[in-house]
Amino acid sequence: MTPEHLAHVRRQLESFAAEMFAPLTRRDQRAKGLTYLRGLLLDGRRKSMQPMAERLGIDHQGLQQFLTSSTWDLT
């Protein structure tokens, strides 16, 4: 992939994430949603929190809190 193609794909991913996580009221939750989505798409066999966070270079507790504490609209 060229740098231009990667930039284009990243913009598409960010646009998709913005739409998908728009119902979340807090900006930090929407940002964690994008980070979580990026983690799911990265290479790596395990998609659990700790290996994913290591690949992203972040603390796994932030992803854990995003999944367990975000205000999801279930309707």
C-alpha positions in Angstrom: 0.0 0.0 0.0 1.2 3.5 -0.7 1.2 6.2 1.9 -1.6 7.9 -0.1 -3.7 4.8 -0.1 -3.2 4.3 3.7 -4.2 7.9 4.3 -7.4 7.4 2.3 -8.3 4.2 4.1 -7.6 6.0 7.5 -10.0 8.8 6.5 -12.6 6.2 5.6 -12.2 4.4 8.9 -12.4 7.6 10.8 -15.6 8.6 9.0 -17.1 5.2 9.6 -16.2 5.3 13.3 -17.6 8.8 13.6 -20.9 7.6 12.3 -20.9 4.4 14.3 -20.0 6.0 17.6 -22.0 9.2 17.1 -24.7 8.1 19.6 -22.1 8.1 22.4 -22.4 11.4 24.2 -18.9 11.8 25.5 -16.0 12.8 23.1 -13.5 10.6 24.9 -15.8 7.5 24.4 -16.0 8.2 20.7 -12.2 8.5 20.6 -11.8 5.2 22.4 -14.3 3.7 20.0 -12.0 4.6 17.1 -9.0 3.2 18.9 -10.8 0.0 19.6 -11.9 -0.3 16.0 -8.3 0.3 14.8 -7.1 -2.4 17.3 -9.6 -4.9 15.8 -8.2 -4.3 12.3 -4.5 -4.6 13.2 -2.6 -7.7 12.5 -2.5 -10.2 15.4 -4.2 -13.4 16.2 -5.7 -12.4 19.6 -8.3 -9.6 19.7 -8.5 -9.6 23.5 -7.8 -6.3 25.3 -4.2 -6.8 26.5 -2.6 -8.0 23.2 -4.6 -5.4 21.3 -3.5 -2.6 23.6 0.1 -3.7 23.3 -0.1 -3.4 19.5 -1.7 0.0 19.8 0.8 1.1 22.4 -1.8 2.1 25.0 -3.0 0.9 28.4 -5.5 -1.9 28.1 -7.7 -0.5 30.9 -8.9 2.3 28.6 -10.2 -0.2 26.1 -11.7 -2.3 28.9 -13.5 0.8 30.3 -14.8 1.8 26.9 -16.5 -1.6 26.4 -17.9 -1.9 29.9 -18.8 1.7 30.7 -19.9 3.3 27.5 -23.5 4.4 27.3 -24.8 2.3 24.5 -28.3 3.0 23.2 -29.9 -0.5 23.1 -33.1 0.6 21.2 
